[in-house]
Amino acid sequence: MPLTPAEIHVKNAVTLGNTTVMENEVYYFVVSGDAAQETPIGSGRYDHTLALVEPTKVAECVVMDTITFTNDIGRNYTENAAAVVPTES
């Protein structure tokens, strides 16, 4: 189901000489799509192919009003602008 949070835990053992270090990482995603296929047909068991995106993509699904910023102090940024003079190199 789209927008379902997904958490992937990765464990890895790294061995250098006599030293073994266990590495644990956790990755957080959001499901953006799911394709399911019953395998074998009639078994009631499904293979799923998930499309995962980063959690910040959920913000794209939030509908809100637009916001506008104006120059409320009235600064004129081109008042002291210098003319551009082309040079040859």
C-alpha distances in whole Angstrom, upper triangle without the diagonal:
4,7,6,10,11,15,17,20,23,26,29,33,35,39,42,45,45,43,39,37,33,30,27,25,21,19,16,13,10,7,8,7,7,10,11,15,17,20,22,22,22,22,18,17,15,15,11,12,10,11,11,13,15,15,17,15,13,17,17,14,17,20,23,27,29,31,35,37,41,44,45,48,49,50,51,50,52,55,57,55,58,58,57,60,59,60,61,61
4,6,9,11,14,17,20,23,27,29,33,35,39,42,45,45,43,39,36,33,30,27,24,21,18,15,11,8,5,5,6,8,11,13,17,20,22,25,25,25,25,22,21,18,17,13,13,10,9,9,10,13,12,14,12,10,13,13,11,14,17,20,24,25,28,31,34,37,40,42,45,46,46,48,46,48,52,53,51,54,54,53,56,55,57,58,57
4,6,9,13,15,19,22,25,28,32,34,38,41,44,44,41,38,35,32,28,25,22,18,16,12,9,5,5,6,9,11,14,17,20,23,25,28,28,29,28,25,23,20,19,16,15,12,11,9,9,10,9,11,9,7,11,11,9,12,15,18,22,23,26,29,31,35,38,39,42,43,44,45,44,46,50,51,49,52,52,51,54,54,56,57,56
4,6,10,13,16,20,23,26,30,32,36,39,42,42,39,36,33,29,26,23,20,17,14,11,9,6,5,8,10,11,14,16,19,21,24,26,26,27,26,22,21,18,18,14,14,11,11,10,11,12,10,13,12,10,14,15,13,15,18,21,25,27,29,32,34,38,41,42,45,46,47,48,47,49,53,54,52,55,56,54,57,57,58,59,59
4,7,10,13,17,20,23,27,29,33,36,39,39,36,32,29,26,23,20,17,13,11,7,6,5,6,10,12,13,17,18,21,23,25,28,29,29,28,25,22,20,19,16,15,12,12,9,10,10,8,11,12,10,13,15,14,16,20,22,26,27,29,32,34,38,40,41,44,46,46,48,46,49,52,53,51,54,55,53,56,56,57,58,57
4,7,10,13,17,20,23,26,29,32,36,36,33,29,26,23,20,17,14,10,8,6,5,5,7,10,12,12,16,17,20,22,23,26,27,28,26,23,21,18,17,14,13,10,11,8,10,10,9,13,13,13,16,18,17,19,23,25,29,30,32,35,36,40,43,44,46,48,48,50,48,50,53,54,53,55,56,54,57,56,57,58,57
4,7,10,13,16,20,23,26,29,32,32,29,26,23,19,16,13,10,7,6,5,6,8,10,14,15,16,19,19,22,24,25,28,29,30,28,25,22,20,19,16,15,13,13,10,11,11,11,14,15,15,18,20,20,22,26,28,31,32,34,37,38,42,44,45,47,49,49,50,49,51,54,55,53,55,56,55,57,57,58,58,57
4,6,10,13,17,19,23,26,29,29,26,23,20,16,14,11,8,6,5,6,8,11,12,15,16,16,19,19,22,24,24,27,29,30,27,25,22,20,18,16,15,12,13,11,12,12,13,16,17,18,21,22,23,25,29,31,34,35,36,39,40,44,46,47,49,51,51,52,50,52,56,56,54,56,57,55,58,57,57,58,56
4,7,10,14,16,20,23,26,26,23,19,16,13,11,7,6,5,7,9,11,14,16,19,20,20,22,23,25,26,26,29,31,32,29,27,24,22,20,18,18,16,17,14,16,15,16,19,21,21,24,26,26,28,32,34,37,38,39,42,42,46,48,49,51,53,52,54,52,54,57,58,56,58,59,57,59,58,59,59,58
4,7,10,13,16,19,23,23,20,16,14,10,8,6,5,6,8,11,14,17,18,21,22,21,23,24,26,27,27,29,32,33,30,29,25,24,21,20,19,17,18,16,17,17,18,21,22,23,26,28,29,31,34,36,40,40,41,43,44,48,49,51,53,54,53,55,52,55,58,58,56,58,59,57,59,58,58,58,56
4,7,10,13,17,20,19,16,13,11,7,6,5,7,9,11,15,17,21,22,25,26,25,27,27,29,30,29,31,34,35,32,31,27,26,24,22,22,21,22,20,21,20,22,25,26,27,30,31,32,34,38,40,43,44,44,47,47,51,52,54,55,57,56,58,55,58,61,60,59,60,61,59,61,60,60,60,58
4,6,10,13,16,16,14,10,8,6,5,7,9,12,14,17,20,23,24,27,28,27,29,29,30,32,30,32,35,37,34,33,29,28,25,25,24,23,24,22,23,22,24,27,28,30,32,34,35,37,40,42,46,46,46,48,49,52,54,55,57,58,57,58,56,58,61,61,59,60,61,59,61,59,59,59,57
4,6,10,13,12,10,7,6,5,6,9,12,15,17,21,24,27,28,31,31,31,32,32,34,34,33,35,38,40,36,36,32,31,28,28,27,26,27,25,27,26,28,30,32,33,36,37,38,40,44,46,49,49,50,52,52,55,56,58,59,61,60,61,58,61,64,63,61,62,63,61,63,61,61,61,58
4,7,10,11,8,6,5,6,7,11,13,17,19,23,25,29,30,33,33,33,34,35,36,37,36,38,41,42,40,39,35,34,31,30,29,29,29,27,28,27,29,31,33,35,37,39,40,42,45,47,50,50,50,52,52,55,56,58,59,61,59,60,58,60,63,62,60,61,62,59,61,60,59,59,56
4,6,7,6,4,6,9,11,14,17,21,23,27,29,33,34,36,37,37,38,38,39,40,38,40,43,45,42,41,38,37,34,34,33,32,33,31,32,31,33,35,37,39,41,42,44,46,49,51,54,54,54,56,56,59,60,61,62,64,62,64,61,63,66,65,63,64,64,62,63,62,61,61,58
4,6,5,6,8,12,13,17,19,23,25,29,32,35,37,39,40,39,41,41,42,43,41,43,47,48,45,45,41,40,37,37,36,35,35,33,34,33,35,37,39,41,43,44,46,48,51,53,56,55,55,57,56,59,60,62,63,64,62,64,60,62,65,64,62,63,64,61,62,61,60,59,57
4,6,8,11,14,16,20,23,27,29,33,35,39,40,42,43,43,44,44,45,46,44,45,49,51,47,47,44,43,40,40,39,38,39,37,38,37,39,41,42,44,46,48,50,51,55,57,59,59,59,61,60,63,64,66,66,68,66,67,64,66,69,68,66,66,67,64,66,64,63,62,59
4,7,10,13,16,20,23,26,29,33,36,39,40,43,44,43,44,44,45,46,44,46,49,51,47,47,43,43,40,40,39,39,39,38,39,37,39,41,43,45,47,49,50,52,56,57,60,60,60,61,61,64,65,67,67,69,67,69,66,68,70,69,68,68,69,67,68,67,66,65,62
4,7,10,13,16,20,23,26,30,32,36,38,40,41,41,42,42,44,44,43,45,48,49,46,46,42,41,39,38,37,36,37,35,36,34,36,38,40,42,44,45,47,49,52,54,57,56,56,58,58,61,61,63,64,66,64,65,62,65,67,66,65,65,67,64,66,64,63,63,60
4,7,10,13,16,20,23,26,29,33,34,37,38,37,39,39,40,41,39,41,44,46,42,42,38,37,35,34,34,33,34,32,32,31,33,35,37,38,41,43,44,46,49,51,54,54,54,56,56,59,60,61,62,64,63,64,61,63,66,65,64,65,66,63,65,64,63,63,60
4,6,10,13,17,20,23,26,30,31,34,35,35,37,37,39,40,38,40,43,45,42,41,37,36,34,33,32,31,31,29,30,28,29,32,34,35,37,39,41,42,46,47,50,50,50,52,52,55,56,58,59,61,59,60,58,60,63,62,61,62,63,61,62,61,61,61,58
4,7,10,13,17,20,23,27,28,31,32,32,34,34,35,36,35,37,40,42,38,37,34,33,30,29,29,28,28,26,27,25,27,29,31,32,35,37,38,39,43,45,48,48,48,50,50,54,55,56,57,59,58,60,57,59,62,62,60,61,63,60,62,61,61,61,59
4,7,10,13,17,20,23,25,28,29,29,31,32,34,35,34,36,39,41,38,36,33,31,29,28,27,25,25,23,23,22,23,25,28,29,31,33,34,36,40,41,44,44,44,46,47,50,51,53,54,56,54,56,53,56,59,58,57,58,59,57,59,58,58,58,56
4,7,10,14,17,20,22,25,27,27,29,29,31,33,32,35,37,38,35,34,30,29,27,25,24,22,23,20,21,19,20,23,25,26,28,30,31,33,36,38,41,42,42,44,44,48,49,51,52,54,53,55,52,55,58,57,56,57,59,57,59,58,58,58,56
4,7,10,13,17,19,22,24,24,26,27,30,31,31,34,36,37,35,33,29,28,25,23,22,20,20,17,17,16,16,19,21,22,24,27,28,29,33,35,38,38,38,41,41,44,46,47,49,51,50,51,49,51,54,54,53,54,55,54,56,55,55,56,54
4,7,10,14,16,19,21,21,24,25,28,29,30,32,34,35,33,31,28,26,23,21,20,18,17,14,15,13,13,16,18,19,21,24,24,26,30,31,35,35,36,38,39,42,44,45,47,49,48,50,48,50,53,54,52,54,55,53,56,55,55,56,54
4,7,10,13,15,18,18,21,23,26,28,28,31,33,34,32,30,27,24,22,19,18,15,14,11,11,9,10,13,15,16,18,20,21,23,27,29,32,32,33,35,36,40,42,43,45,47,46,48,45,48,51,51,50,51,52,51,53,52,53,54,52
4,7,10,13,15,17,20,22,25,27,28,31,32,33,31,29,26,24,22,18,17,14,13,9,9,7,7,10,12,12,15,17,18,19,23,25,28,29,30,33,34,37,39,41,43,45,44,46,44,47,50,50,49,51,52,50,53,52,53,54,53
4,7,9,12,13,17,19,22,25,26,29,30,31,30,27,24,22,19,16,14,11,10,6,6,5,5,9,9,10,13,14,15,17,21,23,27,27,29,31,33,36,39,40,43,44,44,45,43,46,49,50,48,50,51,49,52,51,52,53,52
4,6,9,11,15,17,21,23,25,28,29,30,28,26,23,20,19,15,14,10,8,6,5,6,5,9,8,8,11,12,12,15,18,21,24,25,27,30,32,36,38,40,42,44,44,45,43,46,49,50,48,50,51,50,53,52,53,54,53
4,6,7,11,13,17,20,22,25,25,26,25,22,20,17,16,12,10,7,6,5,6,9,9,12,10,10,14,14,13,16,19,22,26,27,29,32,34,38,41,42,45,46,46,47,46,48,51,52,51,53,53,52,54,53,55,56,55
4,7,11,14,17,20,22,25,25,27,26,24,22,18,17,13,11,8,5,6,6,9,10,12,9,9,13,12,11,15,17,21,24,25,27,30,33,36,39,41,44,44,45,46,44,46,49,51,49,51,51,49,52,51,53,54,53
4,7,10,14,17,19,22,22,23,23,21,19,15,14,10,8,6,5,7,9,13,14,16,13,13,16,15,14,18,20,24,27,28,31,33,36,39,42,44,47,48,48,49,47,49,52,54,52,54,54,52,55,54,55,56,55
4,6,10,13,15,18,18,20,19,17,15,11,10,7,6,5,6,9,12,15,16,19,16,16,20,19,18,21,23,27,30,32,34,37,40,43,46,48,51,52,52,53,51,53,56,57,55,57,57,56,58,57,58,59,58
4,7,10,13,15,15,17,17,15,13,10,8,6,5,7,9,12,15,19,20,22,20,20,23,22,21,24,26,30,33,34,37,40,43,46,49,51,54,54,55,55,54,55,59,60,58,59,59,58,60,59,60,60,59
4,7,9,12,12,14,13,11,10,6,6,4,6,9,12,15,18,21,22,25,23,22,26,25,24,27,29,33,36,38,40,43,46,49,52,54,57,58,58,59,57,59,62,64,61,63,63,61,64,62,64,64,63
4,6,9,8,11,11,10,8,5,5,7,9,12,15,18,21,25,26,29,26,26,30,29,27,31,33,37,40,41,44,47,49,53,56,58,61,61,61,62,60,62,66,67,64,66,66,64,66,65,66,66,65
4,6,5,7,7,7,6,4,6,9,12,15,18,21,24,28,29,32,29,29,33,32,30,33,36,39,43,44,47,50,52,56,59,61,64,65,65,66,64,66,69,70,68,70,70,68,70,68,70,70,69
3,5,8,7,8,6,6,7,10,13,16,19,22,26,29,30,33,31,31,35,34,33,36,39,42,46,47,50,53,55,58,61,63,66,67,67,68,66,67,71,72,70,71,71,69,71,70,71,70,69
4,6,6,8,7,8,9,13,16,19,22,25,29,32,33,36,34,34,38,37,36,39,41,45,48,50,52,55,58,61,64,66,69,70,70,71,69,70,74,75,73,74,74,72,74,72,73,73,72
4,6,7,8,9,11,14,17,20,23,26,30,33,34,37,35,34,38,37,35,38,40,44,47,49,52,55,57,61,64,66,69,70,70,70,69,70,74,75,73,74,74,72,74,73,74,74,73
4,6,8,10,13,16,19,22,25,28,31,34,35,38,36,35,39,38,36,39,41,45,48,50,53,56,59,62,65,67,70,71,71,72,71,72,76,77,75,77,77,75,77,76,77,77,76
4,5,8,11,15,18,21,24,27,30,33,34,37,35,35,38,38,36,39,41,45,48,50,53,56,59,62,65,67,70,71,71,72,70,72,76,77,75,76,76,75,77,75,77,77,76
4,7,10,13,16,19,22,24,28,31,31,34,32,31,35,35,33,36,38,41,45,47,50,53,55,59,62,64,67,68,68,69,68,70,73,74,72,74,74,73,75,74,75,75,74
4,7,10,14,16,20,22,25,28,29,32,30,30,33,33,31,34,37,41,44,46,48,52,54,58,61,62,65,66,66,67,66,68,71,72,70,72,72,70,73,71,72,72,71
4,6,10,12,16,18,22,25,26,29,27,27,30,30,28,31,34,38,41,43,45,48,51,54,57,59,62,63,63,64,62,64,68,69,67,68,68,66,69,67,69,69,68
4,7,10,13,16,20,23,24,27,25,25,29,28,27,31,33,37,40,41,44,47,49,53,55,57,60,61,61,62,60,62,65,66,64,66,66,64,66,64,65,66,64
4,6,10,12,16,19,20,23,21,22,25,25,24,27,30,33,37,38,40,43,45,49,52,54,56,57,57,58,56,58,62,63,60,62,62,60,63,61,62,63,62
4,7,10,13,17,18,21,19,20,23,23,22,26,28,32,35,36,38,41,43,46,49,51,54,55,55,55,53,55,59,59,57,59,59,57,59,58,59,59,58
4,6,10,13,15,18,16,16,20,19,19,22,25,28,32,33,35,38,40,43,46,48,50,51,51,52,50,52,56,56,54,56,56,54,57,56,57,57,56
4,7,10,13,15,13,14,17,16,16,20,23,26,29,30,32,34,36,40,42,45,47,48,48,49,47,48,52,53,51,52,52,51,53,52,53,54,53
4,7,9,12,10,11,15,15,15,18,21,24,28,28,30,33,34,38,40,42,45,46,46,47,45,47,50,51,49,51,51,49,52,51,52,52,51
4,6,8,7,9,12,12,13,16,19,22,25,25,27,29,31,34,37,39,41,42,42,43,41,43,46,47,45,47,47,46,48,48,49,49,49
4,6,6,8,10,11,13,15,19,21,24,24,25,28,29,32,35,36,39,40,40,41,39,41,44,45,43,45,46,44,47,46,48,49,48
4,5,6,8,10,11,13,17,18,22,22,23,26,28,31,34,35,37,39,39,40,39,41,44,45,44,46,47,46,49,48,49,51,50
4,5,6,8,10,11,14,16,19,19,20,23,24,27,30,31,34,35,35,37,35,37,40,42,40,42,43,42,45,45,46,48,47
4,5,6,8,10,13,15,18,18,20,23,24,28,30,32,35,36,36,37,36,38,41,42,41,43,44,42,45,45,46,48,47
4,5,5,7,11,13,17,18,19,23,25,28,31,32,35,37,37,39,37,40,43,44,43,45,46,45,48,48,50,51,51
4,5,5,9,10,14,14,16,19,21,25,27,29,32,33,33,35,34,36,39,41,40,42,43,42,46,46,47,49,49
4,6,8,10,13,13,16,18,21,24,27,29,32,33,33,35,33,36,39,40,39,41,42,41,44,44,46,48,48
4,6,10,13,14,17,20,23,26,30,31,34,35,36,37,36,39,42,44,42,45,45,45,48,48,50,51,51
4,6,10,12,14,18,21,24,27,28,32,33,34,36,35,37,40,42,41,44,45,44,48,48,50,52,52
4,7,9,12,16,19,22,26,27,30,31,33,34,34,36,39,41,40,43,44,44,47,47,50,52,52
4,7,9,13,16,19,23,23,27,28,30,31,31,34,36,39,38,41,42,42,46,46,49,51,51
4,7,10,13,16,20,21,24,25,27,29,29,31,34,36,36,39,40,40,44,45,47,50,50
4,7,10,13,17,18,22,22,24,25,25,28,30,33,32,35,36,36,40,41,44,46,47
4,7,10,14,15,18,19,20,22,22,25,27,30,29,33,34,34,38,39,42,45,45
4,7,10,11,15,16,17,19,19,21,24,26,26,29,31,31,35,36,39,42,43
4,7,8,12,12,14,16,16,19,21,23,23,27,28,29,33,35,37,40,41
4,6,9,9,11,12,13,16,18,21,21,25,26,27,31,33,36,39,40
4,6,6,7,9,10,13,15,17,18,22,24,25,29,31,34,37,39
4,5,8,11,13,16,17,19,21,24,27,29,32,35,37,41,42
4,6,9,11,15,15,17,19,23,25,27,31,33,36,39,41
4,6,9,12,12,15,16,20,22,25,28,31,34,37,39
4,6,9,9,11,13,17,19,22,25,28,31,34,36
4,6,6,9,10,14,16,19,22,25,28,31,33
4,6,7,8,11,14,16,19,22,25,28,30
4,6,5,9,11,13,17,19,22,26,28
4,6,9,12,15,18,21,24,27,30
4,6,10,13,15,19,21,25,27
4,7,9,12,16,18,22,24
4,6,9,12,15,19,21
4,6,10,13,16,19
4,6,9,13,15
4,6,10,13
4,7,10
4,7
4
